[in-house]
Amino acid sequence: MKPTNEQLQQCRHALLAAFDLRDLAQLVRTDLDLALADIAAGDGWNALEQTVGQLVLYYAAQADGLQRLLSAARRQAPTNQALSDLAERWSGLHFDPLPLAPDYPDAGHSQKELGADDAEDGDSLESTSSGDPADMSFSFEPMGPGGTITNTGGGASVGGDAHVGRDLVGRDLFNVGEGAQVVIIQGDVRGDSAGATRGLLASPPKPLIEEAIRLDVATPTAAFVDTPFEIAVAIRQPDAPKLAVAELTEVTSEEGAIFRSADDELISYRVEVAAPGCDVTPTHYVIKLRPGTDSRIYFYHITPRGKGTLSILINAYQVGDDALVAQTRLHMAVSLPVNAQSADFTILFAPLLQDVFRVAPGEAQLVAHQKIVALQMEVSKGVDAQDEVMAGLIQDLVDVAPNIAMSICAIFTNSSLGNLVGPTTRYVLKRIAG
């Protein structure tokens, strides 16, 4: 099958996202053994877009040429996500060649002079427009001596007055010289332009703006089987403060980039969370932002269904072409939750009792022992343990025997009891740890 206009556009977008003019020239020279100037040559404010458009059309005129161009581009930029996505989208496709104007390899360099004496009515200029993969034939009627028509493969420059004897289709750009007039005759009107409908010239494509962003993700330090936990996600500007959420102390930031036009007032993102072996709610959010602004914080609930190492993948896509603009991968250890049946609290608290009898004054040992027993009973309640009660018992223990502060912190940070720590207990532990 022949490539569609949409597929040509996909290839152009992927190349624009991966290369500048210098890198594009290197790609053509090293991987394709060609000189870029012999195939395509753009100039002006949108030189890169012109060149990429001509290069895509050049290879579209060859059997499986677009696949060869894409393969060479991926060798040159193996980590570019836009090229990888396009290769996956085109997997298994084979394209038949598109017709190409006979003089296309010299596009931008060869000119055909049409003078008043040698130009016949109906002289034809054939070009393949980047906006339409089919061949298009335009009939140019010089309206004065010395008119020059140059085929650029993606547009035409008309010096002097000219009539175009059919509708303009695609993205051809007409550069009109000083004092020149272009009359576009739509329909079957020929000869005199009286009564003809005057059409509108297509606007040139606007250059894309590359804009850096940052994807911030905050997670807890531990996870437990069948116990939901939250992660927080935000899209931010590169110089914005890092995400800060109470109780989600592990923060990861990854930079990314989007491409937009200057007229875009809103940018839409789709942020997806994937965690194999877990339930994720919701699986994604669609976030709309004005350029240069930060998003609010979005929360996802994740419930692990087995113990081991949990892998969490957060992907941010730009809605429209589904380009991946930023990605973060996290790993967390998942263990069994604390409960009265599965944890031997006597063994867990044994080192703390030993420290009490070793370092606490004699009169304080009995009081400290009572506090440890009460703390052990409270944590044995598992998820029903009261945060304020645990915090108060820990503070009482340190008041009676200050030298056991580090032993207390070790129990709650180096064991599964960390799952029971709420904001009040966390505050007390942080304070006694110094």
Secondary structure as a PSIPRED ss2 file (coil, helix, strand):
# PSIPRED VFORMAT (PSIPRED V4.0)

   1 M C   1.000  0.000  0.000
   2 K C   1.000  0.000  0.000
   3 P C   1.000  0.000  0.000
   4 T C   1.000  0.000  0.000
   5 N H   0.000  1.000  0.000
   6 E H   0.000  1.000  0.000
   7 Q H   0.000  1.000  0.000
   8 L H   0.000  1.000  0.000
   9 Q H   0.000  1.000  0.000
  10 Q H   0.000  1.000  0.000
  11 C H   0.000  1.000  0.000
  12 R H   0.000  1.000  0.000
  13 H H   0.000  1.000  0.000
  14 A H   0.000  1.000  0.000
  15 L H   0.000  1.000  0.000
  16 L H   0.000  1.000  0.000
  17 A H   0.000  1.000  0.000
  18 A H   0.000  1.000  0.000
  19 F C   1.000  0.000  0.000
  20 D C   1.000  0.000  0.000
  21 L H   0.000  1.000  0.000
  22 R H   0.000  1.000  0.000
  23 D H   0.000  1.000  0.000
  24 L H   0.000  1.000  0.000
  25 A H   0.000  1.000  0.000
  26 Q H   0.000  1.000  0.000
  27 L H   0.000  1.000  0.000
  28 V H   0.000  1.000  0.000
  29 R H   0.000  1.000  0.000
  30 T H   0.000  1.000  0.000
  31 D C   1.000  0.000  0.000
  32 L C   1.000  0.000  0.000
  33 D C   1.000  0.000  0.000
  34 L C   1.000  0.000  0.000
  35 A C   1.000  0.000  0.000
  36 L H   0.000  1.000  0.000
  37 A H   0.000  1.000  0.000
  38 D H   0.000  1.000  0.000
  39 I H   0.000  1.000  0.000
  40 A C   1.000  0.000  0.000
  41 A C   1.000  0.000  0.000
  42 G C   1.000  0.000  0.000
  43 D C   1.000  0.000  0.000
  44 G C   1.000  0.000  0.000
  45 W C   1.000  0.000  0.000
  46 N C   1.000  0.000  0.000
  47 A H   0.000  1.000  0.000
  48 L H   0.000  1.000  0.000
  49 E H   0.000  1.000  0.000
  50 Q H   0.000  1.000  0.000
  51 T H   0.000  1.000  0.000
  52 V H   0.000  1.000  0.000
  53 G H   0.000  1.000  0.000
  54 Q H   0.000  1.000  0.000
  55 L H   0.000  1.000  0.000
  56 V H   0.000  1.000  0.000
  57 L H   0.000  1.000  0.000
  58 Y H   0.000  1.000  0.000
  59 Y H   0.000  1.000  0.000
  60 A H   0.000  1.000  0.000
  61 A C   1.000  0.000  0.000
  62 Q C   1.000  0.000  0.000
  63 A C   1.000  0.000  0.000
  64 D C   1.000  0.000  0.000
  65 G H   0.000  1.000  0.000
  66 L H   0.000  1.000  0.000
  67 Q H   0.000  1.000  0.000
  68 R H   0.000  1.000  0.000
  69 L H   0.000  1.000  0.000
  70 L H   0.000  1.000  0.000
  71 S H   0.000  1.000  0.000
  72 A H   0.000  1.000  0.000
  73 A H   0.000  1.000  0.000
  74 R H   0.000  1.000  0.000
  75 R H   0.000  1.000  0.000
  76 Q H   0.000  1.000  0.000
  77 A C   1.000  0.000  0.000
  78 P C   1.000  0.000  0.000
  79 T C   1.000  0.000  0.000
  80 N C   1.000  0.000  0.000
  81 Q H   0.000  1.000  0.000
  82 A H   0.000  1.000  0.000
  83 L H   0.000  1.000  0.000
  84 S H   0.000  1.000  0.000
  85 D H   0.000  1.000  0.000
  86 L H   0.000  1.000  0.000
  87 A H   0.000  1.000  0.000
  88 E H   0.000  1.000  0.000
  89 R H   0.000  1.000  0.000
  90 W C   1.000  0.000  0.000
  91 S C   1.000  0.000  0.000
  92 G C   1.000  0.000  0.000
  93 L C   1.000  0.000  0.000
  94 H C   1.000  0.000  0.000
  95 F C   1.000  0.000  0.000
  96 D C   1.000  0.000  0.000
  97 P C   1.000  0.000  0.000
  98 L C   1.000  0.000  0.000
  99 P C   1.000  0.000  0.000
 100 L C   1.000  0.000  0.000
 101 A C   1.000  0.000  0.000
 102 P C   1.000  0.000  0.000
 103 D C   1.000  0.000  0.000
 104 Y H   0.000  1.000  0.000
 105 P H   0.000  1.000  0.000
 106 D H   0.000  1.000  0.000
 107 A C   1.000  0.000  0.000
 108 G C   1.000  0.000  0.000
 109 H C   1.000  0.000  0.000
 110 S C   1.000  0.000  0.000
 111 Q C   1.000  0.000  0.000
 112 K E   0.000  0.000  1.000
 113 E E   0.000  0.000  1.000
 114 L C   1.000  0.000  0.000
 115 G C   1.000  0.000  0.000
 116 A C   1.000  0.000  0.000
 117 D C   1.000  0.000  0.000
 118 D C   1.000  0.000  0.000
 119 A C   1.000  0.000  0.000
 120 E C   1.000  0.000  0.000
 121 D C   1.000  0.000  0.000
 122 G C   1.000  0.000  0.000
 123 D C   1.000  0.000  0.000
 124 S E   0.000  0.000  1.000
 125 L E   0.000  0.000  1.000
 126 E E   0.000  0.000  1.000
 127 S E   0.000  0.000  1.000
 128 T E   0.000  0.000  1.000
 129 S C   1.000  0.000  0.000
 130 S C   1.000  0.000  0.000
 131 G C   1.000  0.000  0.000
 132 D C   1.000  0.000  0.000
 133 P C   1.000  0.000  0.000
 134 A C   1.000  0.000  0.000
 135 D E   0.000  0.000  1.000
 136 M E   0.000  0.000  1.000
 137 S E   0.000  0.000  1.000
 138 F E   0.000  0.000  1.000
 139 S E   0.000  0.000  1.000
 140 F E   0.000  0.000  1.000
 141 E E   0.000  0.000  1.000
 142 P E   0.000  0.000  1.000
 143 M C   1.000  0.000  0.000
 144 G C   1.000  0.000  0.000
 145 P C   1.000  0.000  0.000
 146 G C   1.000  0.000  0.000
 147 G C   1.000  0.000  0.000
 148 T E   0.000  0.000  1.000
 149 I E   0.000  0.000  1.000
 150 T E   0.000  0.000  1.000
 151 N E   0.000  0.000  1.000
 152 T C   1.000  0.000  0.000
 153 G C   1.000  0.000  0.000
 154 G C   1.000  0.000  0.000
 155 G C   1.000  0.000  0.000
 156 A E   0.000  0.000  1.000
 157 S E   0.000  0.000  1.000
 158 V E   0.000  0.000  1.000
 159 G E   0.000  0.000  1.000
 160 G C   1.000  0.000  0.000
 161 D C   1.000  0.000  0.000
 162 A E   0.000  0.000  1.000
 163 H E   0.000  0.000  1.000
 164 V E   0.000  0.000  1.000
 165 G C   1.000  0.000  0.000
 166 R C   1.000  0.000  0.000
 167 D C   1.000  0.000  0.000
 168 L C   1.000  0.000  0.000
 169 V C   1.000  0.000  0.000
 170 G C   1.000  0.000  0.000
 171 R C   1.000  0.000  0.000
 172 D C   1.000  0.000  0.000
 173 L C   1.000  0.000  0.000
 174 F E   0.000  0.000  1.000
 175 N E   0.000  0.000  1.000
 176 V E   0.000  0.000  1.000
 177 G C   1.000  0.000  0.000
 178 E C   1.000  0.000  0.000
 179 G C   1.000  0.000  0.000
 180 A C   1.000  0.000  0.000
 181 Q C   1.000  0.000  0.000
 182 V E   0.000  0.000  1.000
 183 V E   0.000  0.000  1.000
 184 I E   0.000  0.000  1.000
 185 I E   0.000  0.000  1.000
 186 Q C   1.000  0.000  0.000
 187 G C   1.000  0.000  0.000
 188 D C   1.000  0.000  0.000
 189 V C   1.000  0.000  0.000
 190 R C   1.000  0.000  0.000
 191 G C   1.000  0.000  0.000
 192 D C   1.000  0.000  0.000
 193 S C   1.000  0.000  0.000
 194 A C   1.000  0.000  0.000
 195 G C   1.000  0.000  0.000
 196 A C   1.000  0.000  0.000
 197 T C   1.000  0.000  0.000
 198 R E   0.000  0.000  1.000
 199 G C   1.000  0.000  0.000
 200 L C   1.000  0.000  0.000
 201 L C   1.000  0.000  0.000
 202 A C   1.000  0.000  0.000
 203 S C   1.000  0.000  0.000
 204 P C   1.000  0.000  0.000
 205 P C   1.000  0.000  0.000
 206 K C   1.000  0.000  0.000
 207 P C   1.000  0.000  0.000
 208 L C   1.000  0.000  0.000
 209 I E   0.000  0.000  1.000
 210 E E   0.000  0.000  1.000
 211 E E   0.000  0.000  1.000
 212 A E   0.000  0.000  1.000
 213 I E   0.000  0.000  1.000
 214 R E   0.000  0.000  1.000
 215 L E   0.000  0.000  1.000
 216 D E   0.000  0.000  1.000
 217 V E   0.000  0.000  1.000
 218 A E   0.000  0.000  1.000
 219 T E   0.000  0.000  1.000
 220 P C   1.000  0.000  0.000
 221 T C   1.000  0.000  0.000
 222 A C   1.000  0.000  0.000
 223 A E   0.000  0.000  1.000
 224 F E   0.000  0.000  1.000
 225 V C   1.000  0.000  0.000
 226 D C   1.000  0.000  0.000
 227 T E   0.000  0.000  1.000
 228 P C   1.000  0.000  0.000
 229 F E   0.000  0.000  1.000
 230 E E   0.000  0.000  1.000
 231 I E   0.000  0.000  1.000
 232 A E   0.000  0.000  1.000
 233 V E   0.000  0.000  1.000
 234 A E   0.000  0.000  1.000
 235 I E   0.000  0.000  1.000
 236 R E   0.000  0.000  1.000
 237 Q C   1.000  0.000  0.000
 238 P C   1.000  0.000  0.000
 239 D C   1.000  0.000  0.000
 240 A C   1.000  0.000  0.000
 241 P C   1.000  0.000  0.000
 242 K C   1.000  0.000  0.000
 243 L C   1.000  0.000  0.000
 244 A C   1.000  0.000  0.000
 245 V E   0.000  0.000  1.000
 246 A C   1.000  0.000  0.000
 247 E C   1.000  0.000  0.000
 248 L E   0.000  0.000  1.000
 249 T C   1.000  0.000  0.000
 250 E E   0.000  0.000  1.000
 251 V E   0.000  0.000  1.000
 252 T E   0.000  0.000  1.000
 253 S E   0.000  0.000  1.000
 254 E E   0.000  0.000  1.000
 255 E E   0.000  0.000  1.000
 256 G E   0.000  0.000  1.000
 257 A E   0.000  0.000  1.000
 258 I E   0.000  0.000  1.000
 259 F E   0.000  0.000  1.000
 260 R E   0.000  0.000  1.000
 261 S C   1.000  0.000  0.000
 262 A C   1.000  0.000  0.000
 263 D C   1.000  0.000  0.000
 264 D C   1.000  0.000  0.000
 265 E C   1.000  0.000  0.000
 266 L C   1.000  0.000  0.000
 267 I E   0.000  0.000  1.000
 268 S E   0.000  0.000  1.000
 269 Y E   0.000  0.000  1.000
 270 R E   0.000  0.000  1.000
 271 V E   0.000  0.000  1.000
 272 E E   0.000  0.000  1.000
 273 V E   0.000  0.000  1.000
 274 A E   0.000  0.000  1.000
 275 A C   1.000  0.000  0.000
 276 P C   1.000  0.000  0.000
 277 G C   1.000  0.000  0.000
 278 C E   0.000  0.000  1.000
 279 D E   0.000  0.000  1.000
 280 V E   0.000  0.000  1.000
 281 T E   0.000  0.000  1.000
 282 P C   1.000  0.000  0.000
 283 T C   1.000  0.000  0.000
 284 H E   0.000  0.000  1.000
 285 Y E   0.000  0.000  1.000
 286 V E   0.000  0.000  1.000
 287 I E   0.000  0.000  1.000
 288 K E   0.000  0.000  1.000
 289 L E   0.000  0.000  1.000
 290 R C   1.000  0.000  0.000
 291 P C   1.000  0.000  0.000
 292 G C   1.000  0.000  0.000
 293 T C   1.000  0.000  0.000
 294 D C   1.000  0.000  0.000
 295 S C   1.000  0.000  0.000
 296 R C   1.000  0.000  0.000
 297 I C   1.000  0.000  0.000
 298 Y E   0.000  0.000  1.000
 299 F E   0.000  0.000  1.000
 300 Y E   0.000  0.000  1.000
 301 H E   0.000  0.000  1.000
 302 I E   0.000  0.000  1.000
 303 T E   0.000  0.000  1.000
 304 P E   0.000  0.000  1.000
 305 R C   1.000  0.000  0.000
 306 G C   1.000  0.000  0.000
 307 K C   1.000  0.000  0.000
 308 G E   0.000  0.000  1.000
 309 T E   0.000  0.000  1.000
 310 L E   0.000  0.000  1.000
 311 S E   0.000  0.000  1.000
 312 I E   0.000  0.000  1.000
 313 L E   0.000  0.000  1.000
 314 I E   0.000  0.000  1.000
 315 N E   0.000  0.000  1.000
 316 A E   0.000  0.000  1.000
 317 Y E   0.000  0.000  1.000
 318 Q E   0.000  0.000  1.000
 319 V C   1.000  0.000  0.000
 320 G C   1.000  0.000  0.000
 321 D C   1.000  0.000  0.000
 322 D C   1.000  0.000  0.000
 323 A E   0.000  0.000  1.000
 324 L E   0.000  0.000  1.000
 325 V E   0.000  0.000  1.000
 326 A E   0.000  0.000  1.000
 327 Q E   0.000  0.000  1.000
 328 T E   0.000  0.000  1.000
 329 R E   0.000  0.000  1.000
 330 L E   0.000  0.000  1.000
 331 H E   0.000  0.000  1.000
 332 M E   0.000  0.000  1.000
 333 A E   0.000  0.000  1.000
 334 V E   0.000  0.000  1.000
 335 S E   0.000  0.000  1.000
 336 L C   1.000  0.000  0.000
 337 P C   1.000  0.000  0.000
 338 V C   1.000  0.000  0.000
 339 N C   1.000  0.000  0.000
 340 A C   1.000  0.000  0.000
 341 Q C   1.000  0.000  0.000
 342 S C   1.000  0.000  0.000
 343 A C   1.000  0.000  0.000
 344 D C   1.000  0.000  0.000
 345 F H   0.000  1.000  0.000
 346 T H   0.000  1.000  0.000
 347 I H   0.000  1.000  0.000
 348 L H   0.000  1.000  0.000
 349 F H   0.000  1.000  0.000
 350 A H   0.000  1.000  0.000
 351 P H   0.000  1.000  0.000
 352 L H   0.000  1.000  0.000
 353 L H   0.000  1.000  0.000
 354 Q H   0.000  1.000  0.000
 355 D H   0.000  1.000  0.000
 356 V H   0.000  1.000  0.000
 357 F H   0.000  1.000  0.000
 358 R H   0.000  1.000  0.000
 359 V H   0.000  1.000  0.000
 360 A C   1.000  0.000  0.000
 361 P C   1.000  0.000  0.000
 362 G H   0.000  1.000  0.000
 363 E H   0.000  1.000  0.000
 364 A H   0.000  1.000  0.000
 365 Q H   0.000  1.000  0.000
 366 L H   0.000  1.000  0.000
 367 V H   0.000  1.000  0.000
 368 A H   0.000  1.000  0.000
 369 H H   0.000  1.000  0.000
 370 Q H   0.000  1.000  0.000
 371 K H   0.000  1.000  0.000
 372 I H   0.000  1.000  0.000
 373 V H   0.000  1.000  0.000
 374 A H   0.000  1.000  0.000
 375 L H   0.000  1.000  0.000
 376 Q H   0.000  1.000  0.000
 377 M H   0.000  1.000  0.000
 378 E H   0.000  1.000  0.000
 379 V H   0.000  1.000  0.000
 380 S C   1.000  0.000  0.000
 381 K C   1.000  0.000  0.000
 382 G H   0.000  1.000  0.000
 383 V H   0.000  1.000  0.000
 384 D H   0.000  1.000  0.000
 385 A C   1.000  0.000  0.000
 386 Q C   1.000  0.000  0.000
 387 D H   0.000  1.000  0.000
 388 E H   0.000  1.000  0.000
 389 V H   0.000  1.000  0.000
 390 M H   0.000  1.000  0.000
 391 A H   0.000  1.000  0.000
 392 G H   0.000  1.000  0.000
 393 L H   0.000  1.000  0.000
 394 I H   0.000  1.000  0.000
 395 Q H   0.000  1.000  0.000
 396 D H   0.000  1.000  0.000
 397 L H   0.000  1.000  0.000
 398 V H   0.000  1.000  0.000
 399 D H   0.000  1.000  0.000
 400 V H   0.000  1.000  0.000
 401 A C   1.000  0.000  0.000
 402 P H   0.000  1.000  0.000
 403 N H   0.000  1.000  0.000
 404 I H   0.000  1.000  0.000
 405 A H   0.000  1.000  0.000
 406 M H   0.000  1.000  0.000
 407 S H   0.000  1.000  0.000
 408 I H   0.000  1.000  0.000
 409 C H   0.000  1.000  0.000
 410 A H   0.000  1.000  0.000
 411 I H   0.000  1.000  0.000
 412 F H   0.000  1.000  0.000
 413 T H   0.000  1.000  0.000
 414 N C   1.000  0.000  0.000
 415 S C   1.000  0.000  0.000
 416 S H   0.000  1.000  0.000
 417 L H   0.000  1.000  0.000
 418 G H   0.000  1.000  0.000
 419 N H   0.000  1.000  0.000
 420 L H   0.000  1.000  0.000
 421 V C   1.000  0.000  0.000
 422 G C   1.000  0.000  0.000
 423 P H   0.000  1.000  0.000
 424 T H   0.000  1.000  0.000
 425 T H   0.000  1.000  0.000
 426 R H   0.000  1.000  0.000
 427 Y H   0.000  1.000  0.000
 428 V H   0.000  1.000  0.000
 429 L H   0.000  1.000  0.000
 430 K H   0.000  1.000  0.000
 431 R H   0.000  1.000  0.000
 432 I H   0.000  1.000  0.000
 433 A C   1.000  0.000  0.000
 434 G C   1.000  0.000  0.000
